[in-house]
Amino acid sequence: MGRSVFFPGSSTGLARYLFVLIMALCLAGCIEAADSPPPQADLQQGPARREGVSPRGASVALASLSGVPEPVADRIKGAFAQEAAERDITLADPKNANYLVRGYLNAAPAETGTSITVVFDIFDAAKKRALRLEDALFIKAVPAADDPWSVMDFASVGDVAAKTAEDLAAFLTNTPEALAGAKNRTAAAPKQASPGSDGRTIVRGTPAKPPAFEAKGPSDLSIAALR
């Protein structure tokens, strides 16, 4: 029995030829996609918040905020101060703060809104960068605004401030200043009463003094003198 052969010139052969060609192209695309995965965002994650440690022991100052129009910058600074207070962060003057924070924001128009990139660098007292916090925010606006900053409303400002304060608080709980403050507060805390073996609460106190001896007659004078 002879082998069947198809030719691109015939209708059946052309359909089969196109089917094989499409499958080959799809397979090649799958292999290329598998070999070249899409790039991931290169964002540095801050440390996790340490349990039982308050960030208040390490003071912070928002030294600068660049790339933002002054009205928007003022709103971000005000919102950041409020969010920081809610997270027990101590804000101080830049000259006296343990850590300085410098923020950089950039807004770019997108097809359906504004894309905002947020970067906050944290520097220690020696002006050495300890951590970089990066984030991105997309604000939907249709049609897209000519001025990308014009779509940044109070809710967006609050989102930037809250995220920054949350990451900053987590970082501060791992600093030597915050750990030392937590240790000092633990040492200064009053001791709590401990339960006894029978379930009763035992509170340590100063034992009461015995009542003074009261002489009742001449025969008791010698005993009274001994007390």
Residue, then its C-alpha position, 0 to 999 in steps of 0.5 A: m500500500g502506498r503512502s498518502v501524500f498531501f500537497p499545499g496546492s490542494s484545498t485539503g493539503l493547504a488546510r493541513y499545511l496551515f494547521v501544522l504551521i500554526m501549531a509549530l508557531c504556538l509551540a515555539g512561542c510557548i518555549e520562548a515564554a518558558d525560557s524568558p519569564p516576565p521580569q519581576a519588580d525589584l522592590q526591597q522589602g523592609p524587616a518584619r515588625r518585631e513583636g513586643v517592641s515599640p518604635r518610639g525609642a528611635s526618633v525620626a525626622l522627615a527631612s525632605l520630600s522631592g519631586v512633588p508639587e508643594p501643595v501635594a507635599d504639604r498634604i503628604k507631610g501632614a498625613f504622614a505625621q498623623e499616621a506616624a503618631e498612630r503607630d507610636i513613631t517619635l518624630a523629632d527635629p532633623k538635628n536631634a533625630n536618630y534617623l532621617v527619612r528622605g522621600y522621592l515621588n514621581a508621577a507619570p501619566a498613563e492611559t487610564g490614570t496616573s502611575i506614581t512611584v514612591v521611594f523613601d530612603i532611611f539614613d542613620a545618624a552617620k548619614k549612612r543609608a540603612l534601608r530603601l522602601e519602594d512602592a507604586l500607586f496607580i490612580k485611575a482617572v478617565p480621561a487622563a489628566d494633563d497634570p498627573w499630580s492633579v488626580m492625587d486626592f486626599a485618599s491617595v495621599g493617605d495611602v502613601a502616608a499610611k504605607t510609608a509609616e507602616d513600613l517605617a514602624a516595622f523597621l524602627t522596631n528592629t533598631p538598637e534604640a527601640l530595642a534598648g527602650a523596650k528593655n528599659r521599660t520592661a525593667a522599670a515595669p512594676k512586678q505583678a502579683s503571682p498566683g499561689s499553688d492553691g489559686r489564691t493571689i499572693v501579693r508581696g508586701t511589708p510585714a506589719k510591725p508587732p504592737a508595742f508592749e504596754a506595761k500593766g504594773p510594777s511587775d512588768l517594768s523589767i520586761a518593758a525595759l527590754r523591749 
